[in-house]
């Protein structure tokens, strides 16, 4: 049960990690080209995707609900002097009705026709350019009882107003144009006049007419319109206005001006808005003006309906699919920027930790783990047997106890000094023989190791070579300055379009762009090889230091020996003082030599190693990289310029390895000499070092407490697939 739960947890963690969409492709990775995915990026990606899906669902729901509504109005003053469009308000919902407010009689009844004359005219005026006056024409319009002719749908309200007794204009083709100051003007006029012989012969007397006029109010009802943006089925609505009612008096005339305003409507059609916008129009009452003045005429009232110069435009829209996509794109970009900023911070930390913890490792197949463990155990046993007598004496804790006596102790010290001198002479004589034997033994071991590698190929295991905190901090800074990402698809497309555009203008610019891209490619490729071979650089440094590991350990233990043997040295007289000086001088010489070696190795920056390592691993790669084009680039870890490559003294790989062998051999000869009698012999050997060729297999690298051969460790590292191929190869992937 525990294994099942553990497997489920591992699968879940792997699935979360694989959901990381913020992991960039890293070319400078110890595993090659891959996406650097983290758990933080996976959790952030899942939260990012869920947020986008939730926001998309919210936008789609509002889109289908048509909420929120975007409504706006704009007002424009039209120049009626240049407007030649005739406006027909009756065709767009406007209507007017005339009648008495509190009487159930109609103006068209026979009784009232003997008292009043109600008439409607289409008034048309044209300016006379010859005489400077106006030519007026009018057409009388028929009046009928409203009833079914009144364009209002609420019949209940019409019955409340007793609309059947009101009078309406039957033809609805009357039009409005211009105003009183335009060359051409059209308006609607309604007159309420006293019945005279001009209209009919059987009119009532004036007393009867005036007495009837004072009994009731004369009423005007109009159908006004407005726009409702929340109604999608019938957005243009109408209502009744009953503002105009007058009581006529004898000797007075009521003059009424009504201005109609044009309203234009622009509405979105559909969620995609591909059908276009729906444009409609209606007219509403803009303003009214009443004047009552004394008049001797028989007219009770005049009503003028004009066109107002102001035009109102109503625009209504709601969220379309394009708005949804735009909002999703905006929130995606915002969340992507914020998430990348947060995830990128932790991702860099994880990347550095992961790279540092694995950059000095080698992979081993699972099948070869048992054989590797056996080899490690054998190496440990062999390393225990290979301690020299000198090392055993230095590292032994069972030192002889020194007793302070006068005569016997001095004799013992003198005898011990003589024995030490004789032993040193014998060791110096047998030093060369031991070296030859050790070289032959190491060659045999290297051949056996090669055979074992052929039989049991080593390809991966996580054997970590130690790294100090200072080196770790230095490597962190190196990764911060030298980490590169692969080119994205957008970069490739943009570069292609840019080249196509510049190709038609200047070919030289295109050529320079190509050369710049080529140099950048070489720059990244060289940086890939440098970072990929950092573990080999560490090995080469460890080779030099670990070759003298026993001597360095001797130095560290020598201090404790000096403290423990201080009494003995004081009791040994002149001979013990000489021996103490001899040890001190020997220690100082060794210390200065190692110090000089370390300083020389520090002076060799990483920029001196990159070409050498690449040439050692794959000579074809170094030939095709065309390093002359990137000499001026400081692509090394120390960011030092590459001017020294131009110098003819820049060492080749063979010369460098030979120099390294010479240096190691010099130190070995220097530290193996026991006395001053061999100085001339060593100096003579130093003069002939140019002809020496020390085998590379003699150099050893420690792994924990074991000493493995250099070829055993470095050879698996040379199997990196992307270092053994040429950039011109089709399968090459830097």
C-alpha positions in Angstrom: 0.0 0.0 0.0 2.8 2.4 0.9 4.5 1.7 -2.5 1.3 2.4 -4.3 0.9 5.7 -2.5 4.5 6.6 -3.1 4.2 5.8 -6.9 1.0 7.9 -7.1 2.8 10.8 -5.4 5.7 10.5 -7.7 3.5 10.4 -10.8 1.6 13.5 -9.5 4.8 15.4 -8.9 6.1 14.5 -12.3 2.8 15.6 -13.9 2.9 18.9 -12.1 6.5 19.5 -13.1 5.7 18.6 -16.7 3.0 21.3 -16.8 5.6 24.0 -16.4 5.0 26.3 -19.4 7.5 28.9 -18.2 10.6 26.7 -18.5 12.9 28.1 -21.2 15.1 26.0 -23.4 18.6 26.1 -21.9 21.5 25.2 -24.2 24.2 25.5 -21.5 22.9 22.6 -19.4 24.8 19.6 -18.2 22.2 17.3 -19.9 22.2 19.3 -23.2 19.2 20.9 -24.7 16.1 20.5 -22.7 13.4 22.5 -20.9 14.3 23.5 -17.4 11.1 22.7 -15.6 10.5 23.1 -11.9 7.7 22.4 -9.4 7.2 26.1 -8.8 6.8 26.6 -12.5 4.4 23.7 -12.7 2.2 25.1 -9.9 2.3 28.5 -11.3 1.4 27.2 -14.8 -1.6 25.3 -13.4 -2.8 28.4 -11.5 -2.1 30.5 -14.6 -4.2 28.2 -16.9 -7.1 27.9 -14.4 -7.2 31.7 -14.0 -7.3 32.2 -17.8 -10.0 29.5 -18.2 -12.1 31.1 -15.4 -11.8 34.6 -16.8 -12.7 33.3 -20.3 -15.8 31.6 -18.9 -16.8 34.8 -17.1 -16.3 36.8 -20.4 -18.3 34.3 -22.5 -21.1 34.3 -20.0 -21.4 38.1 -20.1 -21.1 38.0 -23.9 -24.1 35.7 -24.2 -26.0 37.7 -21.7 -25.1 40.9 -23.6 -23.8 42.5 -20.4 -22.4 45.0 -19.9 -23.9 47.3 -22.5 -21.7 50.1 -23.9 -24.0 53.0 -24.6 -23.0 56.5 -25.8 -24.7 59.5 -27.4 -23.3 62.3 -29.5 -24.9 65.6 -30.5 -24.2 67.4 -33.7 -25.6 70.7 -35.0 -26.6 70.4 -38.6 -26.4 73.3 -41.1 -30.0 73.4 -42.4 -29.1 75.9 -45.1 -27.1 73.2 -46.9 -29.3 70.3 -46.0 -31.4 69.1 -48.9 -32.8 65.9 -47.2 -36.5 65.9 -46.6 -37.5 64.5 -43.3 -40.7 62.5 -42.9 -41.4 62.2 -39.2 -44.7 60.4 -39.7 -42.9 57.4 -41.2 -40.7 57.1 -38.1 -43.4 57.0 -35.3 -44.3 60.7 -34.9 -48.1 61.6 -34.9 -50.2 64.5 -33.7 -53.9 64.6 -32.7 -56.3 67.5 -32.0 -59.5 67.7 -29.9 -61.3 68.9 -26.8 -60.0 67.7 -23.5 -63.2 67.2 -21.6 -65.9 66.8 -24.3 -66.9 63.6 -26.0 -67.3 65.4 -29.3 -65.1 65.5 -32.4 -64.1 68.5 -34.4 -65.4 66.7 -37.4 -69.0 66.5 -36.0 -71.6 68.4 -37.9 -72.4 70.6 -34.9 -68.9 71.8 -34.4 -68.2 72.3 -38.1 -70.7 75.2 -37.9 -68.5 76.8 -35.2 -64.9 75.9 -36.0 -62.7 75.3 -39.0 -59.7 73.0 -38.3 -57.3 72.6 -41.3 -53.8 71.1 -41.8 -51.5 72.4 -44.5 -48.1 71.3 -46.0 -46.5 74.7 -46.2 -43.7 75.2 -48.9 -41.7 78.4 -49.2 -39.2 79.2 -51.9 -37.0 82.3 -52.0 -37.4 84.6 -55.0 -33.9 85.6 -56.3 -35.4 88.2 -58.7 -37.7 90.2 -56.3 -36.0 89.1 -53.1 -39.2 87.8 -51.5 -40.7 84.4 -50.9 -42.9 82.3 -53.0 -45.3 80.4 -50.7 -47.3 77.4 -51.6 -49.4 75.1 -49.5 -51.3 71.9 -49.8 -54.3 71.1 -47.5 -54.1 67.7 -45.9 -57.2 65.6 -45.0 -58.2 65.2 -41.4 -59.9 62.1 -40.1 -60.9 60.7 -36.7 -57.9 59.1 -35.1 -59.1 55.7 -33.9 -57.2 53.0 -35.8 -55.2 55.7 -37.7 -53.3 56.8 -34.6 -49.9 55.0 -34.5 -49.8 54.1 -30.8 -49.9 50.5 -29.6 -51.3 50.9 -26.1 -55.0 50.9 -26.7 -55.9 51.1 -23.1 -54.2 54.4 -22.7 -55.8 55.6 -25.9 -59.2 54.8 -24.6 -58.4 56.7 -21.4 -57.7 59.8 -23.5 -60.8 59.2 -25.6 -58.6 59.3 -28.7 -61.5 58.3 -31.0 -62.9 61.8 -30.8 -59.6 63.4 -31.7 -58.7 64.4 -35.3 -55.5 63.1 -37.0 -53.8 63.9 -40.3 -54.5 61.0 -42.7 -51.7 61.3 -45.2 -48.4 60.6 -43.6 -46.2 61.7 -46.4 -45.8 65.3 -45.2 -42.2 66.4 -44.9 -40.0 68.9 -43.1 -37.1 70.7 -44.7 -34.9 73.7 -43.7 -36.2 76.6 -41.6 -37.4 80.2 -42.1 -34.0 81.3 -43.3 -33.2 78.7 -45.9 -33.9 79.1 -49.6 -36.3 76.1 -49.5 -38.4 75.4 -46.5 -41.1 72.9 -45.6 -43.2 72.8 -42.5 -46.5 71.5 -41.2 -49.2 74.1 -40.2 -52.5 73.5 -38.3 -55.1 76.3 -38.0 -58.1 76.5 -35.6 -60.3 79.2 -37.0 -63.8 80.5 -36.5 -66.4 79.4 -39.0 -67.1 82.1 -41.5 -68.8 82.5 -44.8 -65.4 81.8 -46.4 -65.7 78.2 -45.3 -69.5 77.5 -45.4 -72.8 79.4 -45.4 -74.5 77.8 -42.5 -72.1 78.9 -39.7 -73.4 79.7 -36.2 -73.5 83.3 -34.9 -70.5 84.8 -33.2 -72.1 84.7 -29.8 -72.8 81.0 -30.0 -69.3 80.4 -31.2 -67.5 82.4 -28.5 -69.7 81.0 -25.8 -68.8 77.4 -26.9 -65.1 78.1 -27.1 -65.0 79.2 -23.4 -66.5 75.9 -22.2 -63.5 73.6 -22.8 -59.8 73.4 -23.4 -58.3 72.8 -26.8 -55.9 69.9 -26.6 -52.9 68.6 -28.7 -51.6 65.1 -28.2 -48.4 63.9 -29.8 -46.5 60.6 -30.0 -43.0 61.2 -28.8 -40.1 58.6 -29.1 -37.0 57.7 -27.2 -34.2 55.0 -27.3 -34.0 52.3 -24.6 -30.5 50.7 -24.8 -31.4 47.8 -22.5 -34.2 46.5 -24.8 -32.8 44.3 -27.6 -36.1 43.4 -29.3 -37.7 46.9 -29.5 -35.2 49.5 -28.5 -37.2 52.5 -29.9 -40.1 53.2 -27.7 -42.9 55.7 -27.9 -45.1 57.6 -25.3 -47.8 60.2 -25.4 -47.2 63.8 -24.5 -50.1 66.0 -23.5 -48.4 69.3 -22.8 -50.2 71.6 -25.3 -53.7 72.6 -24.2 -55.1 76.1 -24.5 -58.2 78.1 -23.7 -59.0 80.4 -26.5 -60.4 83.9 -25.9 -62.0 86.5 -28.1 -59.6 88.9 -29.6 -56.5 86.7 -28.9 -54.5 84.3 -30.9 -52.3 81.5 -29.5 -49.2 80.8 -31.5 -47.4 77.4 -30.9 -44.1 76.3 -32.3 -43.0 72.7 -32.0 -39.5 71.6 -33.1 -38.8 68.0 -34.0 -35.3 66.6 -33.5 -33.7 63.9 -35.6 -32.3 60.8 -33.7 -30.0 58.3 -35.3 -29.4 54.8 -33.8 -26.4 52.6 -34.4 -26.7 49.1 -32.9 -24.4 46.1 -32.9 -25.7 43.0 -34.6 -24.5 39.6 -33.5 -21.6 38.5 -31.3 -19.1 38.5 -34.2 -20.4 41.8 -35.6 -19.7 40.6 -39.1 -23.3 41.4 -40.2 -22.5 45.1 -39.6 -24.4 47.7 -37.6 -28.2 48.2 -37.7 -29.0 51.9 -38.4 -32.4 53.3 -37.5 -33.9 56.7 -37.1 -36.7 58.3 -35.1 -38.0 61.8 -34.2 -38.6 63.3 -30.8 -39.9 66.6 -29.6 -37.0 68.9 -29.0 -38.7 72.1 -27.7 -42.0 74.0 -27.6 -42.7 77.7 -27.7 -46.0 79.4 -26.9 -47.1 83.0 -27.7 -50.4 84.6 -27.0 -51.1 88.0 -28.5 -54.0 90.2 -29.3 -55.4 89.9 -32.8 -58.4 91.1 -34.7 -58.5 88.1 -37.0 -60.9 85.2 -36.6 -58.1 82.7 -35.9 -58.1 81.1 -32.4 -54.7 79.3 -32.7 -51.9 78.3 -35.1 -49.6 75.3 -34.6 -46.3 75.2 -36.5 -44.2 72.0 -36.6 -40.5 72.7 -37.7 -37.2 70.8 -37.9 -34.6 71.3 -35.2 -31.0 71.6 -36.4 -29.6 69.4 -33.6 -29.1 65.7 -34.4 -28.5 63.1 -31.7 -26.7 59.8 -32.5 -27.2 56.8 -30.2 -24.6 54.0 -30.2 -25.1 50.8 -28.4 -22.8 47.8 -28.4 -22.0 44.9 -26.1 -19.1 42.4 -25.7 -18.3 40.6 -28.9 -16.0 37.7 -29.5 -13.2 40.0 -30.5 -13.5 41.9 -27.2 -13.4 38.6 -25.4 -10.2 37.6 -27.2 -8.7 41.0 -26.6 -9.4 40.9 -22.9 -8.1 37.4 -22.6 -4.9 38.4 -24.5 -4.5 41.4 -22.1 -4.9 39.4 -18.9 -2.8 36.6 -20.3 0.1 39.1 -21.0 -0.3 40.6 -17.6 -0.3 37.3 -15.7 2.5 36.0 -17.9 4.7 38.9 -17.0 4.0 38.7 -13.3 4.3 34.9 -13.2 7.5 35.0 -15.2 9.0 37.6 -12.8 8.1 35.4 -9.8 8.8 32.0 -11.3 12.0 33.2 -13.0 13.5 34.3 -9.7 13.0 30.9 -8.1 13.8 29.0 -11.3 17.2 30.7 -11.5 18.0 29.6 -8.0 16.9 26.1 -8.7 18.8 26.0 -11.9 22.0 27.1 -10.3 21.6 24.6 -7.5 20.8 21.8 -9.9 23.6 22.7 -12.2 26.2 23.0 -9.5 25.1 19.8 -7.9 25.4 17.9 -11.1 28.0 19.6 -13.3 30.8 17.6 -11.7 29.1 14.2 -12.1 29.2 11.3 -14.6 26.4 9.0 -15.5 26.6 5.3 -15.1 24.1 2.7 -16.3 22.1 0.9 -13.6 23.4 -2.5 -14.8 27.1 -1.5 -14.0 26.4 -0.3 -10.5 27.5 -3.6 -8.9 30.7 -3.8 -10.9 31.5 -0.2 -10.0 31.1 -0.9 -6.4 33.4 -3.9 -6.6 36.0 -1.7 -8.4 35.7 0.9 -5.7 36.3 -1.6 -3.0 39.3 -3.0 -4.8 40.7 0.5 -5.3 40.3 1.2 -1.6 42.2 -2.0 -0.7 45.0 -1.2 -3.2 45.3 2.4 -2.0 45.8 1.2 1.6 48.6 -1.1 0.4 50.4 1.7 -1.6 51.4 3.8 1.4 55.2 4.2 1.6 57.2 3.7 4.7 57.8 7.5 4.9 54.0 8.2 4.7 53.4 5.6 7.4 55.9 7.2 9.7 54.3 10.6 9.1 50.7 9.5 9.5 51.3 7.0 12.4 50.0 8.1 15.7 52.3 5.7 17.7 55.3 7.9 17.9 58.3 6.9 20.1 58.3 8.3 23.5 61.3 10.6 24.2 62.9 10.7 27.6 65.0 13.6 28.7 68.5 12.3 29.6 71.9 13.8 29.2 74.3 11.3 27.8 72.3 8.4 26.5 69.7 10.6 24.7 72.4 12.4 22.9 74.0 9.2 21.7 70.6 7.9 20.7 70.0 11.1 18.7 73.4 10.9 17.0 72.7 7.2 16.1 69.3 8.1 14.8 70.6 10.9 12.7 73.2 8.6 11.1 70.6 6.0 10.4 68.3 8.6 8.8 71.1 9.9 6.6 72.0 6.4 5.5 68.4 5.6 4.8 68.0 8.8 2.7 71.0 8.0 0.6 69.7 4.5 -0.1 66.3 5.9 -1.0 67.9 8.4 -3.4 69.8 5.7 -5.0 66.8 3.5 -5.4 64.5 6.4 -6.4 65.0 6.1 -10.1 64.4 2.3 -10.0 61.2 2.9 -8.0 60.0 5.5 -10.5 60.6 3.2 -13.5 58.8 0.4 -11.7 55.9 2.7 -10.7 55.6 3.9 -14.3 55.5 0.3 -15.6 52.9 -0.6 -12.9 50.7 2.4 -13.8 50.9 1.5 -17.5 49.8 -2.0 -16.7 47.0 -0.7 -14.6 45.9 1.8 -17.3 45.8 -1.1 -19.9 43.8 -3.2 -17.5 41.4 -0.3 -16.9 41.0 0.2 -20.6 40.2 -3.4 -21.1 37.6 -3.3 -18.3 36.1 -0.2 -19.9 35.8 -2.0 -23.2 34.2 -5.0 -21.5 32.1 -3.0 -19.1 31.5 0.5 -20.6 30.9 3.2 -18.1 28.4 5.8 -19.2 26.8 7.4 -16.1 26.6 7.4 -12.3 26.3 10.2 -9.9 29.9 10.1 -8.4 30.3 13.6 -7.2 33.7 15.2 -7.1 34.1 17.6 -4.2 33.7 21.4 -4.7 34.5 24.1 -2.2 32.1 26.9 -1.2 34.3 29.5 -2.9 34.3 27.5 -6.2 30.5 27.2 -5.8 30.1 30.9 -5.5 32.3 31.5 -8.4 30.3 29.0 -10.5 27.1 30.8 -9.5 28.5 34.1 -10.8 29.6 32.3 -14.0 26.2 30.8 -14.6 24.6 34.2 -14.1 26.8 35.8 -16.7 27.1 32.9 -19.2 23.7 31.2 -19.3 22.1 31.4 -22.7 18.6 30.4 -24.0 17.9 28.9 -27.4 16.4 30.9 -30.2 12.6 30.9 -30.2 10.4 30.4 -33.2 9.5 34.1 -33.1 13.2 35.0 -33.4 13.6 32.8 -36.4 10.5 34.2 -38.2 11.4 37.8 -37.4 14.9 37.3 -38.6 13.7 35.7 -41.8 11.3 38.6 -42.5 13.9 41.1 -41.6 16.4 39.5 -44.1 13.7 39.4 -46.8 12.9 43.1 -46.3 16.5 44.2 -46.3 17.3 42.0 -49.3 15.5 44.3 -51.7 17.2 47.5 -50.3 20.8 46.8 -49.5 22.5 43.4 -50.0 25.4 44.5 -47.9 23.2 44.9 -44.9 21.9 41.4 -45.4 25.4 40.1 -45.6 26.4 42.0 -42.4 23.4 40.6 -40.6 24.4 37.1 -41.7 27.9 37.6 -40.4 26.6 39.0 -37.1 24.3 36.0 -36.7 27.1 33.6 -37.5 29.4 35.2 -34.9 26.6 34.9 -32.4 26.2 31.3 -33.2 29.9 30.6 -32.8 29.8 32.6 -29.5 27.0 30.5 -28.1 28.5 27.3 -29.4 31.8 28.0 -27.8 30.1 29.0 -24.5 28.2 25.6 -24.7 31.5 23.7 -24.9 33.1 25.7 -22.1 30.3 25.2 -19.6 29.9 21.5 -20.7 33.6 20.9 -20.0 33.8 22.7 -16.7 34.0 19.3 -15.0 37.0 18.5 -17.1 38.7 21.8 -16.1 38.1 20.9 -12.5 39.6 17.4 -13.1 42.7 19.0 -14.7 43.2 21.2 -11.7 42.6 18.3 -9.3 45.2 16.3 -11.3 48.0 18.7 -10.4 47.1 19.1 -6.8 46.2 15.4 -6.0 49.5 14.2 -7.6 51.1 15.7 -4.6 48.4 14.8 -2.2 50.5 12.8 0.1 53.2 15.5 0.3 50.6 18.1 1.1 49.2 15.8 3.8 52.7 15.5 5.1 53.0 19.3 5.4 49.8 19.5 7.4 51.0 16.8 9.8 54.5 18.2 10.0 53.3 21.0 12.2 52.0 18.6 14.8 55.2 16.7 14.5 57.2 19.8 15.3 55.2 20.4 18.4 55.4 16.7 19.5 59.1 16.4 18.9 60.1 19.8 20.3 61.5 18.3 23.5 63.3 15.6 21.5 64.9 18.3 19.3 66.0 20.3 22.3 67.7 17.3 23.8 69.6 16.3 20.7 72.1 19.1 20.7 73.7 20.5 17.6 72.7 17.5 15.5 69.0 17.9 16.4 69.1 21.6 15.6 70.6 20.8 12.2 67.8 18.3 11.6 65.2 20.8 12.7 66.6 23.4 10.3 66.8 20.7 7.6 63.1 19.9 8.0 62.2 23.6 8.2 64.1 24.4 5.0 62.6 21.5 3.2 59.1 22.5 4.3 59.6 26.1 3.2 60.9 24.9 -0.2 58.0 22.6 -0.7 55.6 25.3 0.4 57.0 27.9 -2.0 57.0 25.4 -4.9 53.4 24.5 -4.3 52.5 28.2 -3.9 54.2 29.0 -7.2 52.3 26.2 -8.9 49.0 27.5 -7.6 49.8 31.0 -8.8 50.7 29.8 -12.3 47.6 27.7 -12.5 45.5 30.7 -11.4 47.0 32.9 -14.1 45.8 30.4 -16.7 42.3 31.7 -17.1 39.4 29.8 -18.6 39.9 31.5 -21.9 43.2 29.6 -22.2 41.5 26.3 -21.7 38.4 26.5 -24.0 40.1 26.0 -27.3 42.5 23.4 -25.9 39.7 21.2 -24.4 37.6 21.4 -27.6 40.6 20.5 -29.7 41.4 17.5 -27.4 37.8 16.3 -27.4 37.1 16.8 -31.1 39.7 18.3 -33.4 37.1 18.7 -36.2 35.0 20.9 -34.0 37.8 23.3 -33.3 38.7 23.5 -37.0 35.1 24.3 -38.1 34.4 26.9 -35.4 36.5 29.5 -37.2 37.7 31.0 -34.0 39.3 34.0 -35.8 35.8 35.6 -36.2 35.2 35.6 -32.4 38.6 36.6 -31.1 37.3 40.0 -30.0 34.5 38.4 -28.0 35.0 37.9 -24.3 33.0 34.7 -23.9 35.1 33.2 -21.2 33.9 32.9 -17.6 36.2 35.7 -16.5 35.0 37.9 -19.4 38.7 38.5 -20.4 39.4 39.7 -23.9 40.7 37.2 -26.5 43.6 39.3 -27.8 46.1 36.7 -26.7 44.8 34.3 -29.4 46.4 36.4 -32.0 49.8 35.8 -30.4 51.9 33.0 -32.0 52.8 31.9 -28.5 49.3 30.6 -27.8 49.9 27.0 -26.9 48.4 24.1 -28.8 46.8 21.1 -27.0 49.9 18.9 -27.4 52.3 21.6 -26.1 50.0 22.4 -23.2 49.7 18.8 -22.1 53.5 18.4 -22.5 54.0 21.5 -20.4 51.7 20.2 -17.7 53.6 16.9 -17.6 56.9 18.7 -17.4 55.7 20.7 -14.5 54.4 17.7 -12.6 57.6 15.8 -13.2 59.7 18.8 -12.0 57.8 18.9 -8.8 58.1 15.2 -8.4 61.8 15.3 -8.9 62.2 18.2 -6.6 60.3 16.6 -3.7 61.9 13.2 -4.1 65.4 14.4 -3.7 66.9 13.7 -0.2 69.9 15.9 0.3 71.9 18.5 -1.5 74.2 16.0 -3.3 71.5 15.4 -5.9 71.0 19.0 -7.0 73.4 18.9 -9.9 71.8 15.7 -11.2 68.3 17.3 -11.0 69.5 20.4 -12.7 70.9 18.3 -15.5 67.6 16.6 -15.8 65.7 19.9 -15.9 67.8 21.0 -18.9 66.6 17.9 -20.8 62.9 18.2 -20.0 62.0 19.2 -23.5 62.7 15.7 -24.7 60.6 14.1 -22.0 57.2 12.7 -22.6 55.6 11.6 -19.3 52.6 9.3 -19.8 49.3 10.8 -19.2 48.0 7.7 -17.4 50.3 8.3 -14.5 48.1 11.2 -13.4 45.5 10.2 -10.9 42.3 11.9 -9.6 40.7 11.0 -6.2 37.1 10.2 -5.8 36.3 10.3 -2.1 38.9 8.0 -0.6 39.8 6.2 -3.9 42.3 7.0 -6.6 41.0 6.4 -10.1 43.0 6.8 -13.2 42.6 9.9 -15.3 41.5 7.9 -18.3 38.8 6.1 -16.3 37.1 9.4 -15.4 37.8 11.7 -18.4 37.0 9.2 -21.1 33.2 8.9 -20.2 33.0 12.7 -20.4 34.3 12.7 -23.9 31.2 10.7 -24.9 29.0 13.8 -24.8 27.0 13.6 -28.0 27.0 17.3 -28.9 30.8 17.6 -28.6 31.7 14.9 -31.1 29.9 16.4 -34.0 30.7 19.2 -36.4 28.5 22.3 -36.7 28.1 21.4 -40.4 26.7 18.0 -39.6 23.0 17.7 -40.1 22.5 15.9 -36.7 24.5 18.5 -34.8 22.5 20.3 -32.1 24.4 22.8 -30.0 
